[in-house]
Amino acid sequence: WPLFATLWLAPDLSMLGYLAGSRFGAIAYNTVHTTLGPAFLSVLALLVPSHTMLAIALLWANHIGVDRVLGFGLKSAEGFKFTHLN
């Protein structure tokens, strides 16, 4: 369970990009919180094949989905509170 929790929360480390400014923070956050990353990793996991990579891709996609449900959308360079959902 600790590994599960660590991997599930790992995409939120991209918020540290905001320490370098709101523009860089938004780019870092949005890069990690789009579905392109988990989709690419899923395809790679199926080609290799790797159950571990597939599990990580699914956790990552789940994290993104839960963020959207909770109202945390992709960020704007204006600041962390400005998202594509509002």
N, C-alpha and C positions, 0 to 999 in steps of 0.2 A: 504493500500500500504506500509506503513512503516514496518508492520509485514512481508509482502511478501519479501521486500528487505532485511530485517534482516535475515530471514530464508534462503534466496537464497545465501547470502554472508557468512553465518555461517561456511560452510566447510573450508573457507579460514583462519579461526582462527587457523587451524592446522599448518599454517606457523610459528606460534610463537614457535613451537618446534625447529626451527633453532637457537633460542637463547641458546639452550642447546648443540648445535653442529650440524654439517651437517648430521652425521649418524642418530641421534635421530630425527632431523627435517625431513629427508627423510622418516623415518618409520612413523612418525606422519602424514605427508602429504599423503603418499601413503595409509595408513590405512583408511583415510577419503575419499580419491579420487578414490576408487575402487567401482565397481558396486555391490559388495557383500552386503554392508551395506544397500543401498536402496532396493535391492531385498529382503533381509531378513525382513526389515521393511514393505515392501509391502505385503508379505505373512502374517506376523503377523497382519497387519491391516485388511486383508481379513478374518482371522480366528477369530479376536476379536468380531465383526467388528468395525472399527473406521475410519470415514471419515477424521479426523484430521491427524491420522498417515499416511494414504494413501496420503494425500495432501503433507505432509512433505517428504515422500519417493519420490514422483514425482518431487518435487522441487529439492531435493538432486540429483536425477538422471539427471535432466535437467542441474543443475550446472556442473556436471561431463562431460556431453556431450558438453556443451558450452566450457568448458576448453579444451577439446580435439580438437574441431573445431578451437579454437584460437591458438593451438599449445602448450598448457600447459599439458605435459604428466606426467606420474609418475616419481618421482625424483630418482636420483642416490645418493648414499652416498658421491660421489665426490663433490657435490655442487648443489645448487638450479637450476642452468642453465642447468645441465645435465639431460636429460629426456629420456624416452624410445622411443620418437618420433624422436630424432636426433642422 
